[in-house]
Amino acid sequence: MVFVKVRDGESIEDALRRFKRECERNGILKEIKRREHFLPPSVKRKLRQQENLRKLRRLKRRRVHR
């Protein structure tokens, strides 16, 4: 849980900006977006496999160019 105390002489806009920054640092927005839609385990597995293949291809390209 993210808490931001409003400092003396600080505007609400500045406190809100600090709150948003803290949420971003803690990965709260990323987690909300991830949980926005349900993905069955089979789809999650397939997406992870595709991402791993992309990473492998990228690594192979980098090794070839060196």
VOGUKE-967625 format. One record per residue (C-alpha): residue number from 1; x negated, y negated, z negated. Coordinates in Angstrom, 1 decimal. Layout:
BEGIN
num: NUM, east: X, north: Y, up: Z
...
% end
This chain:
BEGIN
num: 1, east: 0.0, north: 0.0, up: 0.0
num: 2, east: -1.4, north: -3.4, up: 1.0
num: 3, east: -1.0, north: -6.3, up: -1.4
num: 4, east: -1.9, north: -9.9, up: -0.8
num: 5, east: -1.6, north: -12.5, up: -3.5
num: 6, east: -1.0, north: -16.1, up: -2.3
num: 7, east: -3.9, north: -18.2, up: -3.5
num: 8, east: -3.5, north: -21.7, up: -5.0
num: 9, east: -3.0, north: -24.2, up: -2.2
num: 10, east: -2.8, north: -21.4, up: 0.5
num: 11, east: 0.0, north: -21.7, up: 2.9
num: 12, east: 2.4, north: -18.8, up: 3.6
num: 13, east: 1.1, north: -18.6, up: 7.1
num: 14, east: -2.4, north: -18.0, up: 5.9
num: 15, east: -1.3, north: -15.4, up: 3.4
num: 16, east: 0.7, north: -13.6, up: 6.2
num: 17, east: -2.4, north: -13.7, up: 8.5
num: 18, east: -4.5, north: -12.1, up: 5.7
num: 19, east: -1.8, north: -9.5, up: 5.1
num: 20, east: -1.7, north: -8.6, up: 8.8
num: 21, east: -5.5, north: -8.3, up: 8.9
num: 22, east: -5.4, north: -6.0, up: 5.9
num: 23, east: -2.7, north: -3.8, up: 7.5
num: 24, east: -4.9, north: -3.6, up: 10.6
num: 25, east: -8.0, north: -2.6, up: 8.6
num: 26, east: -6.1, north: 0.1, up: 6.8
num: 27, east: -4.7, north: 1.6, up: 10.0
num: 28, east: -1.0, north: 1.1, up: 8.9
num: 29, east: 0.1, north: -0.2, up: 12.3
num: 30, east: -1.6, north: 2.7, up: 14.1
num: 31, east: 0.1, north: 5.2, up: 11.8
num: 32, east: 3.5, north: 3.5, up: 12.3
num: 33, east: 3.1, north: 3.8, up: 16.1
num: 34, east: 2.0, north: 7.4, up: 15.8
num: 35, east: 5.0, north: 8.3, up: 13.8
num: 36, east: 7.5, north: 6.4, up: 15.9
num: 37, east: 8.4, north: 9.4, up: 18.0
num: 38, east: 8.3, north: 13.1, up: 17.0
num: 39, east: 5.9, north: 15.2, up: 19.0
num: 40, east: 6.2, north: 19.0, up: 18.8
num: 41, east: 3.0, north: 20.8, up: 17.8
num: 42, east: 2.6, north: 22.2, up: 21.3
num: 43, east: 2.6, north: 18.8, up: 22.8
num: 44, east: 0.1, north: 17.5, up: 20.3
num: 45, east: -2.1, north: 20.4, up: 21.0
num: 46, east: -1.9, north: 19.7, up: 24.8
num: 47, east: -2.7, north: 16.0, up: 24.3
num: 48, east: -5.7, north: 16.9, up: 22.1
num: 49, east: -7.0, north: 19.3, up: 24.7
num: 50, east: -6.6, north: 16.7, up: 27.5
num: 51, east: -8.5, north: 14.1, up: 25.4
num: 52, east: -11.3, north: 16.6, up: 24.7
num: 53, east: -11.6, north: 17.4, up: 28.4
num: 54, east: -11.9, north: 13.6, up: 29.2
num: 55, east: -14.6, north: 13.3, up: 26.6
num: 56, east: -16.5, north: 16.2, up: 28.0
num: 57, east: -16.3, north: 14.8, up: 31.5
num: 58, east: -17.5, north: 11.4, up: 30.3
num: 59, east: -20.5, north: 13.0, up: 28.5
num: 60, east: -21.4, north: 15.1, up: 31.6
num: 61, east: -21.4, north: 11.9, up: 33.8
num: 62, east: -23.6, north: 10.1, up: 31.3
num: 63, east: -26.1, north: 13.0, up: 31.2
num: 64, east: -26.2, north: 13.2, up: 35.1
num: 65, east: -27.0, north: 9.5, up: 35.4
num: 66, east: -29.9, north: 9.6, up: 33.0
% end
